[in-house]
């Protein structure tokens, strides 16, 4: 359960203070607590504008579809990357104009295309001939953006096995087919992979995009849009700045024409650091070796991998636990953290070093805003976290 009420703070959000204020709720109720700092989202937007001034962000709604997150980004003038009819509906209902939306799913159900057409969302990606024929029949006045494959060597979630055509062969064939069917191609796109950690990945992809633009000119297409996808880190600003530097150099080299619109599809960049999840220990178990010596302390929390920690399974995230005991320099023990369900797969973290904690003690997990909220379920009957929203005055 989440309230749309926003709490305001003066300078910096103090997580410990929030926890102290919420002690009664945390102890009396079973659900965990999300602490969402909307000002973190605003600060990320400022960081983006500072380091990627030429690239307009289109937020990937799938990353976190919380209504206040969407409204905060909409108020900042951000565009939106939607993958389905329901995501289109949610963003449009927040007052976002259709030209600030890209329908960035290369394989869309017909009813979703019809919804996009009815609401004038014309920008959409495509990566195979079957989808081009589908568009020709069901949405012929859409603007096609050819998505090609160009993967990073290091990424949390590679996407190339599912989406993207071959840039050297298939992209030109798709553009020829679109031309024969009298469809409009307005640009090209790629995605190096979610959570990219290879700086050179964007340079390679942008160079491929330039070749596709050249072929488009031969077909007399007026290509005006380059979508450089996502992959930007959300909890490592230093890494983001390095990636931004690489992107800027590649754009200056291959797309110096300022009339070309450059967009991107960041998701985790905006929201990962905005959320801190606070969980309660509801059970504890000590495991001893054959000599009777304590080997591992196991803690069972009120949220797990079928809830907020699904990011461990689906996003390959490594989470970090923080305790809130007042004493310092406490002895630590090898620890293992489980979620609440009856499934042995519901393991949050192992081989941690934590002090001796007890039932009712709290653990906090930072950077929990990406690929958590929209995927979480109440599996085994355990409730989803409550969310409290905060914003700087």
N, C-alpha and C positions, 0 to 999 in steps of 0.2 A: 504494500500500500504506500502511495506517495502523495504528498500534498503539493499543489502548485504554488503555495506560499513561498516567497523568497525572503530569507533573513539577510540583513545587511551588516557588514562589518567595516571597521574604520580603515585599517592599513593592511594587515595580513591575517588570513584565516588561520586561527589557532585550533588545530584538530583536537588536541588534548582538552582544550576548554569546551569544545562542542561535546566531546564525550562525557565530560563531567556534568554538563547540563542535561545530557540525555541518559544519565545513569539509571533513573527509574524505569524508563522505557526499555533500555537494554537488558535490565535484569528481570523485569516483569513479563516481557513478551519473548516469543521464540524467534522472531525474524531478525536477520542481521540488519545493519544500517549502512546505506550509501550516503556519503557526504559529498555533494556536488558543488564545486566552486565555478559558477558561471563566469566569473571574472578571469579564470584561467583560460577559458575559451576566447575571451576578448583579447587577452594578452598574446595568445597564440596567433590571432589574426594580425595583431600589430607586428609580431615577429615575421610573419609571412610577407606582409607588405614591405617590411624593411629589407628582406633578403631576396624576395622574388617579386619585385615591383611590376614586372611585365606579365606575370602569370596570374590569371584570375582563378581563385580556388572554387571548385564545384564540390561541395561537401558530399562524401559518400554516405548516404542515409543509412545504409545497412550496418554501418559501424556502431551507431548508437542512435536510435530513432526517438529518443526522449523528446517530448513536445517542447519543453523549455529550451533544450539544446537547439532544436530546429528554429524556434522563434528568435533565440539569441543570435544565431548565425544569419538568419534572414534580415534582422535589423541592421546587421553589419554590411549588408549588400552582397553577401556571399551567394554564389550559385549552388545548384544541387544536382548531384548524380543520383538518379533514381533507377531502380532495376525492375520495378513492377508497378501495376496499376495502383495498388494500395499506397506505395511510397509516393507516386505522383499525386494521389488524392490528398495525402497528408501534407505535402509541401504546398500544393495549390491552396489548400484550406488555410494555410498560414499567411496567405496574401502574396505569395511569390509569383511573379510574372512568368508565363510560359517560356519566354526567351532566356530566363535564368536557370533553365532545367535542361539537362541532357539525359536522354533515355539510354543509359550506357549498359544495356544488356543485349549482346549480339543475337540472342535467341529468345524471342518474346512470343507469348501466346497471342492469338489473333484478337481476343477480347481486350487485351492490354494495348495492342496497337490501335484498336478502335477507340479506346478511351483517350489515348494520347492525341489521336486525330481530332476527336470531339473537343479537346481542350487546348488545341493548337500548340502542342509540344512537338516541334518539328525535328529537333536534333536527335539523332539516334545512331548507334553503332551497328555495324554488320561485318561478318567475317566469312560468310560462305554463300554459295550460289542459291541454295534453297531459301535462305532468308531474303535474298534479293527478289526472287520470284514471289515470295510471300508479300513483300512490301509493294511490289508492282501491282498485285491484286488487291491488297487491303489498305495500303497507305501510300499511294503513288506520288503524292506531293510532299513526302517527308524529305528531309535533308540527310543523305547517307554520309556517315563517317566510317571509313574503312579501318577496321582494327586489325593490326598485324602483331605478330609474336616477336618479342625481343626481351628475353628474360635476364634478370640479374643472376650472377653466379652464387650470390648469397642473399636469400630472402626468407622471411618467416613462413610465408605461404606462397609458393610458386603457383602461377595461374595459366601458364602456357600450354599445359596438357588439355585444358578445357576450351580456352578462347584464344583467338588470334590466328590470322592466316599467315602464310609464308610471305615475307615482305618482298622477296625478289621475284617470285613467280605468281603466286595466287593473287596478290594485291592488284597487279595490272590486269589479270584476267577478270577479276570482279568489276573493275572499273570499265572494262570493255563491255561486259555484260550489262552493266547499269546504263551505259551509253546506248547500247542497242535497244534497251527497253524504255529509253527516254526518261530515265530517272536522274535526279540531281545528286551529285557527289560534291560535298562542300569541304571535306577535310579528311584527316586521318588521325588515328589514335593508337596508343600502346599502353601496356601496363607491365612494368619490370618485375612486379611481384610485391605483395603486401609485406611491409617491414623490410624494405631493401637496405642492405648494408654494404653495397658495392658502388663506389662513386662513379666508376666508368660505365655503369649500365645505362645511364641516361644519355651519355655521349653517343654510345653505339646506336641507341634507338632513335635519337634525333637525327643522326646521319641517315639512317634508313628512311625516316619520314621525308627528308629532303628529296631523296630519289623518287619517292611516290608522288610528291608534289610536281617534280619535273615531268613525270609520265602524265599526270593530270593535265598539265599545260599542253601536251601533245594532243590530248583529246578535247582541248578547248574547254576544260572544266576550270572554273574560277575557284580554286581551293583557297579558302580564307581562314581555316581553323585547324589548329594543331592541338590535340589533347595528349598531354604527357602522362596521364594516368596518376596513380598513387604511389605508395611505397615509402612515404616520408615518415620518419620516426616521430613518436609522440612524447617520449620521455627522455630524449637525448637531444637537447637543443644544439650542442656542439656538432653532433653528427649531421643534424639538419642543415646547419650553416655550411658545412663542407659540401653536402649534396647540392644545396642551392648555388654555391659557387661553381660547381661543375655544370649544372644546368644552364646558368647564365652564360658561361663561356661557350657552351655548345649552341645555344640559341643565337648568340652574337655571330658565331662562325657560319652557321647553316641557315638561319632565318633572321638576317639583319633588318628585313623589311618590317617596319613597325605596323604596317597595315594588316599583317597576319595576326589573328587573334590567338593567343596562347592561353590554354586553360589546363587545369590539373584536377585530379579527383582525390584530394587528401581526406582521410577518415580519421585514423588513429592520431594523426598530427594534432587535430583540434581537441580531441576529447579524452585521450588516454590519461593525461595528468590531471584532468578535472575531477576525477572520482577517487575517493578513499573508501574502502569497504571495511567496516568494523564488525567483527564476528565475536560471538561468545562461546567459550568452552563449556559444553554441556556434559561432557564425560571425559574420563581420563583412565589410562591403563598403563601399568608398568610391566615391561618385558625384561626378564632376567635370564642370564646365560646358565649353563649347566652347573656352574659353581655357585649360583645364587647371587651373583653380582649384577647390579642394575646395568642393563645394556641400552635400552631405549625407552623413552617416555612417549606414549601415544596420546594425542589429544583429538577429540571429536568436536567439530564445530557445527554451528547452525546454518552453514552454507557450504556448498560443495561443487563438484564438477558438473552436476546436472543443473546447478543454479548459476551464480555469478562466475564461478571458477571454470565454466565451460571453455573459457579462453585457453586453459591448459590443454584441452583436447583438440579444439578447433583452430586455435591461433598459435599453438606451440609457445605459449607464454611461460616465462619463469617468474613466479610470484615471490615476493619478499615479505616476511612476517615481522611485525614490530609489536613488542609487548608494551604495556603502559604501567608497569610497576614503578614505583617512585624510587626504590633503592637502586644504587649503582654498584657496579663491580660484584654482582651476584654470580655465584658459580653457575655454569651452564651444563646442560646435558644433551646428549644426542636425542633428537626429537623427530617425530613423524606426525603429520597432521592429516586427519581424515575428514571427509564430509559427512553429513548426517544420514545418508541413505544406506540401505542394506546391500549395496553393490560394492564389491571389493575393488572395482575400478575407480571408486570415488575417493581417490587419494590426491590430496592437494600439494603436499610437499614432504620430502624426506631428507634425512641427513642434515637437519638443521641443528643449530646449537641454541637452545633456549634455557632460561632459568626455570626453576621448578614452579610451574603454574598450577592453578587449582580450578575446579569447577566454578564458573561465574567470572573468571578472569577474561579479559578482552585481548584480542589480537587485531592489529590494523594492517591493511594491505593497500599500498599506494598504487597509483597508475592503473586503476581498474575501470577506466571509462570506455575502453575499446573492445568490441566484440564480446560483451558481457550481458548488458541489459536486454538487447533484443532477442537473445538466444536462450536466456535462462528459463527454466521450467520448474514447476512445482512437483517434480517427480517424487514418488513415494509419499506425497502429501505434505512435503515440507514447504513452508511459505517463502515467497520471494522477499528480498530486502525492501524495507521502507527507504525512501529517498528524501533527504533534506537538502534544500537548495540555499546557496549563499552567494552574495554578490557584494563587491566593494562599493561603498557609498561614493 
